[in-house]
Amino acid sequence: MKSIQSTSYEIHFGSRAFDKLQSYLDSNPFSKIFILVDSNTHNFCLPKFHERIEFKSSVEVIEIPAGEAHKTIETCMEVWRNLLALGADRKSLILNLGGGVVTDLGGFVASTFKRGIEFINIPTTLLAMVDASVGGKTGVDLDLSKNQIGTISFASMVLIDSLFLDTLPSNEMRSGLAEMLKHGLIFDREYWNALKGLHPAKLSNLDQLIHHSVELKHTIVSKDPNEMNDRKFLNFGHTLGHAIESYCLDNQEQTTLLHGEAIAIGMILEGYLSWELCGLEASDLKDIRTNILNIYPLEPFDVKSIESISNLLKYDKKNTHGRVNFVLLKTIGECQMDVEVDDSLIQNAFEFYAKGVIATR
């Protein structure tokens, strides 16, 4: 499958990706090589990786706990300390082998250690393949606020091979599919139509679908790497989705949601706001809700939960001048950025999510 060339790095796919990495390692005299994994990818993915890459000297493996709850500056501190103790210097390389937490956190660690060392992302989840590992965003959460601390720092290369997906449970595949659905909703109606009837555990031509999602994201990131303009479109579903993800992570009474599961809810909610404020057709809104709920179970949110989620919006990283800024849909495949939303409409959006009833104007 054809590699994607960025101005500063390349994205390689399939078995070709490992050939490219092997050549890169053989031709660059890194002082030390480190592999960052979490407890899951250490067990399930690292052996697959070692089968395909030969190292001239021994490598050091650094393991972090799995899960969004560990995407923190405290985890970074442990990784930095390990790097220091193991003799990492500015000519060292970090290979981030894992899902979005590993690639986000590992990229941030690399971009700040000794003011920056090289890193390569090797995503092992569908979500990381189509979203987290591509585009240069690195970082960690701050308390209940998602991705508040970080940098925009590009990997030396990104390697995407669906062989790692054999290790994933169905909910992780479902989480990744949400970002692919988002790419269709914001950029490409035809892609949305191709994806919406598919079950995440039975995706045919998965490699081609992944490649198309990465192409879509890469195109927009290349035009706006620092998220000053069009890159903001990638945040559709994320303003409320991130708040929901954080709220559920912090409340034992609520089901903990994976990132993509929360974003799926956010896309329905923000689809409703799009109908209210940006002219999204009611038929498209119903299409979005129906097809997302065919994949993701309906989650209950009471009045108190909705109030708490709304309060978390003030920490969204897209906010400016004290305003909460939403990315909404004008139609499937076309977005509008920096839309202000009244609190009362958020309550209505949750009612639509729960019941599917569109109020008459």
NUROVEX-360206 format. One record per residue (C-alpha): residue in one letter; residue number from 1; x, y, z. Coordinates in pm, 1 decimal, padded with zeros to 6 digits. Layout:
+----+-----+----------+----------+----------+
! aa !   i !       c1 !       c2 !       c3 !
+----+-----+----------+----------+----------+
!  A ! NUM !        X !        Y !        Z !
...
+----+-----+----------+----------+----------+
//
This chain:
+----+-----+----------+----------+----------+
! aa !   i !       c1 !       c2 !       c3 !
+----+-----+----------+----------+----------+
!  M !   1 !  00000.0 !  00000.0 !  00000.0 !
!  K !   2 !  00132.2 !  00343.0 ! -00098.5 !
!  S !   3 !  00315.9 !  00540.7 !  00168.4 !
!  I !   4 !  00199.2 !  00892.1 !  00251.9 !
!  Q !   5 !  00468.1 !  01159.6 !  00238.4 !
!  S !   6 !  00449.4 !  01459.3 !  00471.9 !
!  T !   7 !  00687.1 !  01752.7 !  00466.6 !
!  S !   8 !  00865.2 !  01620.4 !  00776.9 !
!  Y !   9 !  00788.2 !  01247.2 !  00799.1 !
!  E !  10 !  00644.4 !  00947.0 !  00616.0 !
!  I !  11 !  00354.9 !  00715.8 !  00699.2 !
!  H !  12 !  00413.9 !  00357.0 !  00588.6 !
!  F !  13 !  00163.3 !  00073.0 !  00571.9 !
!  G !  14 !  00165.8 ! -00305.6 !  00598.5 !
!  S !  15 !  00479.1 ! -00517.2 !  00575.5 !
!  R !  16 !  00649.6 ! -00233.4 !  00384.8 !
!  A !  17 !  00641.4 ! -00036.8 !  00709.6 !
!  F !  18 !  00876.3 ! -00280.9 !  00883.4 !
!  D !  19 !  01114.6 ! -00279.4 !  00586.9 !
!  K !  20 !  01128.2 !  00100.0 !  00606.1 !
!  L !  21 !  01191.2 !  00092.7 !  00980.1 !
!  Q !  22 !  01463.7 ! -00169.5 !  00946.4 !
!  S !  23 !  01638.7 !  00040.3 !  00682.8 !
!  Y !  24 !  01605.5 !  00352.1 !  00898.2 !
!  L !  25 !  01752.1 !  00181.3 !  01203.5 !
!  D !  26 !  02037.7 !  00030.2 !  01001.8 !
!  S !  27 !  02135.7 !  00363.3 !  00847.9 !
!  N !  28 !  02114.4 !  00584.0 !  01159.2 !
!  P !  29 !  02366.8 !  00541.2 !  01443.7 !
!  F !  30 !  02135.0 !  00595.4 !  01739.6 !
!  S !  31 !  02317.0 !  00590.6 !  02072.9 !
!  K !  32 !  02033.8 !  00395.7 !  02238.1 !
!  I !  33 !  01693.0 !  00271.2 !  02133.8 !
!  F !  34 !  01397.5 !  00253.9 !  02369.9 !
!  I !  35 !  01059.9 !  00088.3 !  02312.7 !
!  L !  36 !  00771.4 !  00242.6 !  02507.6 !
!  V !  37 !  00483.2 !  00001.4 !  02568.0 !
!  D !  38 !  00194.8 ! -00032.5 !  02807.6 !
!  S !  39 !  00115.1 ! -00348.7 !  03001.1 !
!  N !  40 ! -00110.4 ! -00477.1 !  02720.6 !
!  T !  41 !  00115.5 ! -00407.8 !  02424.0 !
!  H !  42 !  00411.8 ! -00549.4 !  02615.6 !
!  N !  43 !  00233.9 ! -00884.5 !  02627.5 !
!  F !  44 !  00049.6 ! -00893.0 !  02296.0 !
!  C !  45 !  00230.8 ! -00665.9 !  02049.1 !
!  L !  46 !  00597.1 ! -00653.4 !  02144.4 !
!  P !  47 !  00655.1 ! -01019.9 !  02045.3 !
!  K !  48 !  00501.7 ! -00951.9 !  01700.6 !
!  F !  49 !  00724.2 ! -00647.9 !  01664.4 !
!  H !  50 !  01041.8 ! -00836.1 !  01757.9 !
!  E !  51 !  00960.5 ! -01099.4 !  01494.7 !
!  R !  52 !  00989.2 ! -00833.7 !  01223.7 !
!  I !  53 !  01274.8 ! -00608.0 !  01333.9 !
!  E !  54 !  01638.7 ! -00693.1 !  01406.2 !
!  F !  55 !  01841.0 ! -00463.6 !  01629.9 !
!  K !  56 !  02218.8 ! -00437.4 !  01606.6 !
!  S !  57 !  02239.4 ! -00395.4 !  01983.6 !
!  S !  58 !  02010.0 ! -00450.2 !  02277.3 !
!  V !  59 !  01712.7 ! -00220.3 !  02327.0 !
!  E !  60 !  01552.2 ! -00105.1 !  02649.8 !
!  V !  61 !  01180.8 ! -00158.0 !  02705.1 !
!  I !  62 !  00994.9 !  00091.7 !  02923.7 !
!  E !  63 !  00645.8 ! -00010.0 !  03033.1 !
!  I !  64 !  00366.2 !  00215.7 !  03155.4 !
!  P !  65 !  00026.5 !  00109.0 !  03293.8 !
!  A !  66 ! -00249.9 !  00071.8 !  03034.5 !
!  G !  67 ! -00544.7 !  00308.5 !  03015.9 !
!  E !  68 ! -00645.5 !  00673.0 !  02989.9 !
!  A !  69 ! -00626.5 !  00710.4 !  03368.8 !
!  H !  70 ! -00246.5 !  00686.8 !  03336.2 !
!  K !  71 ! -00212.3 !  00949.7 !  03062.3 !
!  T !  72 ! -00069.1 !  01195.4 !  03314.8 !
!  I !  73 !  00237.0 !  01403.2 !  03388.1 !
!  E !  74 !  00313.3 !  01160.6 !  03672.3 !
!  T !  75 !  00353.4 !  00878.8 !  03420.0 !
!  C !  76 !  00577.5 !  01106.4 !  03211.9 !
!  M !  77 !  00793.7 !  01167.5 !  03517.0 !
!  E !  78 !  00849.5 !  00794.2 !  03555.0 !
!  V !  79 !  00939.6 !  00755.6 !  03187.1 !
!  W !  80 !  01177.7 !  01054.1 !  03198.6 !
!  R !  81 !  01344.0 !  00908.1 !  03507.7 !
!  N !  82 !  01381.3 !  00572.2 !  03334.6 !
!  L !  83 !  01535.0 !  00735.4 !  03027.8 !
!  L !  84 !  01780.5 !  00924.6 !  03244.4 !
!  A !  85 !  01875.0 !  00618.2 !  03449.3 !
!  L !  86 !  01922.8 !  00408.5 !  03134.4 !
!  G !  87 !  02157.2 !  00661.1 !  02974.6 !
!  A !  88 !  01936.6 !  00819.8 !  02709.5 !
!  D !  89 !  02090.0 !  01118.6 !  02534.4 !
!  R !  90 !  01996.9 !  01352.5 !  02250.8 !
!  K !  91 !  02093.7 !  01088.4 !  01991.4 !
!  S !  92 !  01857.6 !  00829.2 !  02136.7 !
!  L !  93 !  01535.1 !  00705.9 !  01974.0 !
!  I !  94 !  01199.7 !  00612.7 !  02127.9 !
!  L !  95 !  00969.5 !  00368.1 !  01950.1 !
!  N !  96 !  00612.4 !  00420.7 !  02075.0 !
!  L !  97 !  00443.3 !  00081.5 !  02040.0 !
!  G !  98 !  00083.7 !  00106.0 !  02152.8 !
!  G !  99 ! -00248.0 !  00282.1 !  02135.3 !
!  G ! 100 ! -00328.3 !  00649.4 !  02162.5 !
!  V ! 101 ! -00213.2 !  00683.1 !  02521.9 !
!  V ! 102 !  00129.8 !  00544.0 !  02433.6 !
!  T ! 103 !  00172.7 !  00750.9 !  02116.1 !
!  D ! 104 !  00042.5 !  01073.3 !  02275.7 !
!  L ! 105 !  00241.5 !  01033.8 !  02596.1 !
!  G ! 106 !  00548.9 !  00887.4 !  02427.5 !
!  G ! 107 !  00560.6 !  01168.0 !  02174.4 !
!  F ! 108 !  00534.7 !  01425.2 !  02452.8 !
!  V ! 109 !  00808.7 !  01255.3 !  02653.8 !
!  A ! 110 !  01037.4 !  01247.0 !  02348.7 !
!  S ! 111 !  00964.4 !  01605.3 !  02243.9 !
!  T ! 112 !  01059.8 !  01739.0 !  02587.5 !
!  F ! 113 !  01338.6 !  01506.8 !  02707.0 !
!  K ! 114 !  01667.9 !  01695.8 !  02668.2 !
!  R ! 115 !  01465.7 !  01945.8 !  02462.0 !
!  G ! 116 !  01372.2 !  01681.3 !  02211.1 !
!  I ! 117 !  01479.9 !  01340.7 !  02085.3 !
!  E ! 118 !  01355.2 !  01139.1 !  01788.9 !
!  F ! 119 !  01053.1 !  00915.1 !  01814.2 !
!  I ! 120 !  00864.2 !  00680.9 !  01583.3 !
!  N ! 121 !  00498.6 !  00587.6 !  01629.6 !
!  I ! 122 !  00388.2 !  00228.0 !  01579.7 !
!  P ! 123 !  00015.6 !  00231.2 !  01659.1 !
!  T ! 124 ! -00140.2 ! -00098.4 !  01767.4 !
!  T ! 125 ! -00506.9 !  00003.3 !  01797.9 !
!  L ! 126 ! -00745.4 !  00110.4 !  01524.4 !
!  L ! 127 ! -00798.4 !  00443.1 !  01703.5 !
!  A ! 128 ! -00427.5 !  00518.7 !  01713.3 !
!  M ! 129 ! -00381.8 !  00413.5 !  01350.9 !
!  V ! 130 ! -00643.5 !  00649.4 !  01209.9 !
!  D ! 131 ! -00608.0 !  00932.7 !  01458.7 !
!  A ! 132 ! -00370.1 !  00956.6 !  01755.1 !
!  S ! 133 ! -00042.7 !  00853.7 !  01590.3 !
!  V ! 134 ! -00078.4 !  01087.9 !  01291.2 !
!  G ! 135 ! -00060.0 !  01466.0 !  01290.7 !
!  G ! 136 !  00198.6 !  01556.5 !  01552.1 !
!  K ! 137 ! -00023.3 !  01614.6 !  01854.1 !
!  T ! 138 !  00135.6 !  01486.9 !  02172.5 !
!  G ! 139 !  00037.9 !  01531.3 !  02533.6 !
!  V ! 140 ! -00130.7 !  01421.9 !  02853.2 !
!  D ! 141 ! -00442.4 !  01500.5 !  03051.9 !
!  L ! 142 ! -00455.5 !  01739.4 !  03346.2 !
!  D ! 143 ! -00694.4 !  01614.8 !  03613.9 !
!  L ! 144 ! -01030.5 !  01584.2 !  03431.6 !
!  S ! 145 ! -00926.1 !  01793.1 !  03131.9 !
!  K ! 146 ! -00821.3 !  01607.1 !  02818.5 !
!  N ! 147 ! -00490.4 !  01679.2 !  02644.3 !
!  Q ! 148 ! -00421.7 !  02006.7 !  02824.5 !
!  I ! 149 ! -00044.1 !  01961.7 !  02840.6 !
!  G ! 150 !  00146.1 !  01882.8 !  02523.2 !
!  T ! 151 !  00331.8 !  01985.1 !  02212.3 !
!  I ! 152 !  00294.0 !  01960.8 !  01837.4 !
!  S ! 153 !  00594.8 !  01745.8 !  01749.1 !
!  F ! 154 !  00611.7 !  01515.5 !  01451.4 !
!  A ! 155 !  00740.4 !  01160.4 !  01462.6 !
!  S ! 156 !  01027.3 !  01067.3 !  01233.8 !
!  M ! 157 !  00790.3 !  00815.7 !  01078.2 !
!  V ! 158 !  00461.5 !  00638.6 !  01148.3 !
!  L ! 159 !  00421.3 !  00265.8 !  01081.1 !
!  I ! 160 !  00070.6 !  00125.6 !  01037.0 !
!  D ! 161 !  00009.1 ! -00248.3 !  01007.1 !
!  S ! 162 ! -00328.7 ! -00404.4 !  01076.3 !
!  L ! 163 ! -00161.1 ! -00725.2 !  01199.1 !
!  F ! 164 ! -00165.2 ! -00571.0 !  01547.6 !
!  L ! 165 ! -00544.6 ! -00544.4 !  01537.4 !
!  D ! 166 ! -00573.6 ! -00920.7 !  01584.3 !
!  T ! 167 ! -00486.4 ! -00857.8 !  01949.8 !
!  L ! 168 ! -00774.1 ! -00613.8 !  02011.3 !
!  P ! 169 ! -01106.9 ! -00676.3 !  02186.7 !
!  S ! 170 ! -01422.3 ! -00567.9 !  02003.1 !
!  N ! 171 ! -01473.7 ! -00251.8 !  02209.5 !
!  E ! 172 ! -01130.6 ! -00122.9 !  02103.8 !
!  M ! 173 ! -01217.0 ! -00181.3 !  01738.7 !
!  R ! 174 ! -01544.9 !  00000.8 !  01793.6 !
!  S ! 175 ! -01357.3 !  00290.3 !  01952.1 !
!  G ! 176 ! -01137.3 !  00330.1 !  01645.9 !
!  L ! 177 ! -01428.4 !  00311.2 !  01406.6 !
!  A ! 178 ! -01575.8 !  00624.8 !  01565.6 !
!  E ! 179 ! -01287.7 !  00838.5 !  01439.4 !
!  M ! 180 ! -01325.5 !  00688.3 !  01092.3 !
!  L ! 181 ! -01696.6 !  00772.2 !  01097.0 !
!  K ! 182 ! -01602.5 !  01124.9 !  01201.6 !
!  H ! 183 ! -01371.2 !  01158.5 !  00901.3 !
!  G ! 184 ! -01664.0 !  01074.2 !  00678.3 !
!  L ! 185 ! -01899.3 !  01317.2 !  00852.9 !
!  I ! 186 ! -01662.5 !  01613.1 !  00832.7 !
!  F ! 187 ! -01490.9 !  01554.2 !  00497.0 !
!  D ! 188 ! -01646.8 !  01285.9 !  00279.2 !
!  R ! 189 ! -02014.2 !  01184.9 !  00260.8 !
!  E ! 190 ! -01930.6 !  00891.0 !  00033.7 !
!  Y ! 191 ! -01688.5 !  00756.3 !  00295.8 !
!  W ! 192 ! -01955.0 !  00799.8 !  00566.6 !
!  N ! 193 ! -02200.2 !  00603.4 !  00353.6 !
!  A ! 194 ! -01943.3 !  00326.9 !  00300.0 !
!  L ! 195 ! -01870.2 !  00295.4 !  00672.1 !
!  K ! 196 ! -02203.3 !  00344.7 !  00838.6 !
!  G ! 197 ! -02344.1 !  00000.3 !  00769.1 !
!  L ! 198 ! -02032.5 ! -00188.4 !  00873.4 !
!  H ! 199 ! -01978.8 ! -00376.2 !  01198.1 !
!  P ! 200 ! -01641.6 ! -00300.0 !  01357.3 !
!  A ! 201 ! -01561.1 ! -00668.5 !  01409.7 !
!  K ! 202 ! -01630.8 ! -00751.5 !  01044.5 !
!  L ! 203 ! -01475.5 ! -00467.3 !  00850.8 !
!  S ! 204 ! -01390.7 ! -00581.2 !  00501.7 !
!  N ! 205 ! -01105.3 ! -00414.4 !  00310.3 !
!  L ! 206 ! -00990.4 ! -00275.6 !  00646.6 !
!  D ! 207 ! -00645.4 ! -00177.4 !  00521.0 !
!  Q ! 208 ! -00794.8 !  00040.1 !  00247.2 !
!  L ! 209 ! -01035.1 !  00205.2 !  00490.9 !
!  I ! 210 ! -00753.3 !  00282.1 !  00733.8 !
!  H ! 211 ! -00542.4 !  00423.8 !  00450.5 !
!  H ! 212 ! -00829.0 !  00649.9 !  00338.6 !
!  S ! 213 ! -00885.2 !  00782.9 !  00691.3 !
!  V ! 214 ! -00515.4 !  00855.3 !  00732.0 !
!  E ! 215 ! -00511.9 !  01030.6 !  00392.8 !
!  L ! 216 ! -00804.0 !  01250.2 !  00495.5 !
!  K ! 217 ! -00643.9 !  01346.8 !  00824.2 !
!  H ! 218 ! -00301.8 !  01398.8 !  00668.8 !
!  T ! 219 ! -00445.4 !  01629.6 !  00402.3 !
!  I ! 220 ! -00601.4 !  01864.1 !  00656.5 !
!  V ! 221 ! -00307.0 !  01852.6 !  00898.7 !
!  S ! 222 ! -00062.0 !  01935.9 !  00619.6 !
!  K ! 223 ! -00255.1 !  02254.1 !  00544.6 !
!  D ! 224 ! -00284.0 !  02357.3 !  00909.9 !
!  P ! 225 ! -00035.7 !  02175.4 !  01137.0 !
!  N ! 226 ! -00083.0 !  02409.0 !  01433.9 !
!  E ! 227 ! -00465.6 !  02400.9 !  01435.6 !
!  M ! 228 ! -00520.9 !  02765.6 !  01356.8 !
!  N ! 229 ! -00789.8 !  02705.1 !  01094.6 !
!  D ! 230 ! -00915.3 !  02395.4 !  00911.3 !
!  R ! 231 ! -00753.0 !  02142.5 !  01145.9 !
!  K ! 232 ! -01016.0 !  02244.9 !  01399.0 !
!  F ! 233 ! -01266.5 !  02047.4 !  01190.1 !
!  L ! 234 ! -01111.4 !  01727.8 !  01328.6 !
!  N ! 235 ! -01262.9 !  01822.9 !  01665.2 !
!  F ! 236 ! -01620.6 !  01749.9 !  01557.7 !
!  G ! 237 ! -01779.5 !  01537.8 !  01829.8 !
!  H ! 238 ! -01488.6 !  01603.9 !  02064.6 !
!  T ! 239 ! -01606.9 !  01908.0 !  02259.5 !
!  L ! 240 ! -01887.5 !  01717.6 !  02430.4 !
!  G ! 241 ! -01719.8 !  01380.9 !  02366.7 !
!  H ! 242 ! -01410.7 !  01470.8 !  02568.8 !
!  A ! 243 ! -01625.2 !  01606.5 !  02851.7 !
!  I ! 244 ! -01826.5 !  01283.0 !  02855.1 !
!  E ! 245 ! -01510.0 !  01072.1 !  02850.0 !
!  S ! 246 ! -01363.2 !  01264.8 !  03144.3 !
!  Y ! 247 ! -01687.5 !  01259.3 !  03342.1 !
!  C ! 248 ! -01731.1 !  00883.7 !  03299.0 !
!  L ! 249 ! -01368.6 !  00817.6 !  03391.0 !
!  D ! 250 ! -01412.2 !  01005.6 !  03718.8 !
!  N ! 251 ! -01751.3 !  00863.9 !  03823.4 !
!  Q ! 252 ! -01779.3 !  00507.1 !  03943.3 !
!  E ! 253 ! -02156.9 !  00507.4 !  03890.8 !
!  Q ! 254 ! -02109.4 !  00575.3 !  03518.3 !
!  T ! 255 ! -01979.9 !  00324.2 !  03266.3 !
!  T ! 256 ! -01618.2 !  00406.5 !  03178.3 !
!  L ! 257 ! -01604.0 !  00477.7 !  02806.5 !
!  L ! 258 ! -01317.9 !  00441.4 !  02563.6 !
!  H ! 259 ! -01228.0 !  00754.9 !  02371.2 !
!  G ! 260 ! -01411.1 !  00655.3 !  02053.5 !
!  E ! 261 ! -01720.9 !  00543.6 !  02244.0 !
!  A ! 262 ! -01744.5 !  00888.4 !  02404.5 !
!  I ! 263 ! -01679.0 !  01062.2 !  02071.2 !
!  A ! 264 ! -01961.4 !  00861.2 !  01912.4 !
!  I ! 265 ! -02201.4 !  01009.9 !  02168.1 !
!  G ! 266 ! -02046.2 !  01352.3 !  02110.7 !
!  M ! 267 ! -02111.3 !  01325.2 !  01736.6 !
!  I ! 268 ! -02481.8 !  01261.9 !  01793.4 !
!  L ! 269 ! -02504.5 !  01551.3 !  02038.8 !
!  E ! 270 ! -02310.9 !  01787.0 !  01816.1 !
!  G ! 271 ! -02510.1 !  01663.4 !  01518.4 !
!  Y ! 272 ! -02820.2 !  01788.7 !  01698.1 !
!  L ! 273 ! -02652.2 !  02124.0 !  01765.5 !
!  S ! 274 ! -02562.8 !  02134.6 !  01396.3 !
!  W ! 275 ! -02930.9 !  02097.4 !  01309.7 !
!  E ! 276 ! -03022.0 !  02376.7 !  01551.4 !
!  L ! 277 ! -02750.0 !  02621.0 !  01450.2 !
!  C ! 278 ! -02587.2 !  02536.5 !  01116.4 !
!  G ! 279 ! -02862.5 !  02409.2 !  00888.9 !
!  L ! 280 ! -02791.6 !  02034.6 !  00901.1 !
!  E ! 281 ! -03086.5 !  01855.5 !  00743.1 !
!  A ! 282 ! -03312.6 !  01661.8 !  00979.4 !
!  S ! 283 ! -03272.9 !  01355.7 !  00757.9 !
!  D ! 284 ! -02895.1 !  01370.4 !  00798.4 !
!  L ! 285 ! -02929.6 !  01415.1 !  01174.2 !
!  K ! 286 ! -03150.5 !  01106.5 !  01198.8 !
!  D ! 287 ! -02907.1 !  00916.5 !  00976.4 !
!  I ! 288 ! -02619.7 !  01004.7 !  01210.6 !
!  R ! 289 ! -02806.3 !  00898.1 !  01525.2 !
!  T ! 290 ! -02948.0 !  00576.9 !  01378.6 !
!  N ! 291 ! -02621.2 !  00449.9 !  01237.1 !
!  I ! 292 ! -02408.0 !  00540.8 !  01537.8 !
!  L ! 293 ! -02652.2 !  00374.1 !  01777.4 !
!  N ! 294 ! -02648.1 !  00063.2 !  01558.2 !
!  I ! 295 ! -02284.2 !  00027.5 !  01664.3 !
!  Y ! 296 ! -02261.5 !  00190.7 !  02008.1 !
!  P ! 297 ! -02502.8 !  00122.1 !  02295.9 !
!  L ! 298 ! -02717.2 !  00403.6 !  02427.7 !
!  E ! 299 ! -02571.2 !  00535.6 !  02752.9 !
!  P ! 300 ! -02793.9 !  00686.8 !  03025.2 !
!  F ! 301 ! -02729.8 !  01043.5 !  03144.8 !
!  D ! 302 ! -02947.5 !  01201.3 !  03411.4 !
!  V ! 303 ! -02991.2 !  01575.0 !  03472.0 !
!  K ! 304 ! -02708.7 !  01585.4 !  03726.6 !
!  S ! 305 ! -02471.3 !  01406.4 !  03488.2 !
!  I ! 306 ! -02554.4 !  01643.2 !  03203.7 !
!  E ! 307 ! -02491.9 !  01942.1 !  03428.7 !
!  S ! 308 ! -02152.6 !  01803.4 !  03531.8 !
!  I ! 309 ! -02059.7 !  01731.7 !  03169.8 !
!  S ! 310 ! -02161.4 !  02084.4 !  03068.3 !
!  N ! 311 ! -01944.8 !  02228.9 !  03344.6 !
!  L ! 312 ! -01642.5 !  02042.6 !  03206.6 !
!  L ! 313 ! -01677.4 !  02222.2 !  02872.8 !
!  K ! 314 ! -01506.2 !  02530.4 !  03014.7 !
!  Y ! 315 ! -01177.3 !  02335.7 !  03016.1 !
!  D ! 316 ! -01189.2 !  02242.4 !  02646.6 !
!  K ! 317 ! -00858.0 !  02333.3 !  02482.3 !
!  K ! 318 ! -01031.7 !  02495.6 !  02182.9 !
!  N ! 319 ! -01187.2 !  02765.3 !  02400.7 !
!  T ! 320 ! -01078.3 !  03126.7 !  02352.8 !
!  H ! 321 ! -01167.4 !  03446.9 !  02534.6 !
!  G ! 322 ! -01385.4 !  03252.7 !  02776.8 !
!  R ! 323 ! -01604.3 !  03109.8 !  02498.8 !
!  V ! 324 ! -01671.4 !  02740.3 !  02433.6 !
!  N ! 325 ! -01618.0 !  02690.1 !  02060.6 !
!  F ! 326 ! -01785.0 !  02400.8 !  01878.6 !
!  V ! 327 ! -01716.5 !  02249.3 !  01537.6 !
!  L ! 328 ! -02053.9 !  02168.2 !  01380.9 !
!  L ! 329 ! -02183.7 !  02031.3 !  01051.0 !
!  K ! 330 ! -02347.8 !  02238.6 !  00781.1 !
!  T ! 331 ! -02406.7 !  01913.2 !  00596.9 !
!  I ! 332 ! -02242.5 !  01573.1 !  00598.0 !
!  G ! 333 ! -01898.6 !  01643.2 !  00452.9 !
!  E ! 334 ! -01886.5 !  02015.1 !  00535.6 !
!  C ! 335 ! -01817.2 !  02185.4 !  00870.2 !
!  Q ! 336 ! -01838.0 !  02521.4 !  01042.0 !
!  M ! 337 ! -01590.6 !  02611.5 !  01316.5 !
!  D ! 338 ! -01601.9 !  02833.8 !  01625.5 !
!  V ! 339 ! -01976.9 !  02810.2 !  01685.1 !
!  E ! 340 ! -02103.1 !  02929.5 !  02023.2 !
!  V ! 341 ! -02379.0 !  02718.1 !  02180.9 !
!  D ! 342 ! -02630.6 !  02817.1 !  02446.7 !
!  D ! 343 ! -02646.0 !  02585.3 !  02749.7 !
!  S ! 344 ! -03016.3 !  02515.7 !  02692.8 !
!  L ! 345 ! -02939.4 !  02359.1 !  02355.4 !
!  I ! 346 ! -02699.0 !  02113.0 !  02517.5 !
!  Q ! 347 ! -02982.9 !  01983.7 !  02735.0 !
!  N ! 348 ! -03197.6 !  01948.0 !  02422.0 !
!  A ! 349 ! -02914.6 !  01761.9 !  02249.6 !
!  F ! 350 ! -02903.2 !  01503.3 !  02528.7 !
!  E ! 351 ! -03280.6 !  01459.6 !  02502.1 !
!  F ! 352 ! -03242.2 !  01395.2 !  02130.5 !
!  Y ! 353 ! -02963.5 !  01147.2 !  02198.1 !
!  A ! 354 ! -03183.2 !  00957.0 !  02443.6 !
!  K ! 355 ! -03513.4 !  00964.7 !  02251.9 !
!  G ! 356 ! -03440.3 !  01055.3 !  01891.2 !
!  V ! 357 ! -03719.4 !  01310.9 !  01877.1 !
!  I ! 358 ! -03654.1 !  01633.4 !  01687.0 !
!  A ! 359 ! -03856.9 !  01922.0 !  01825.0 !
!  T ! 360 ! -04060.6 !  02125.2 !  01575.6 !
!  R ! 361 ! -03929.2 !  02474.4 !  01511.5 !
+----+-----+----------+----------+----------+
//
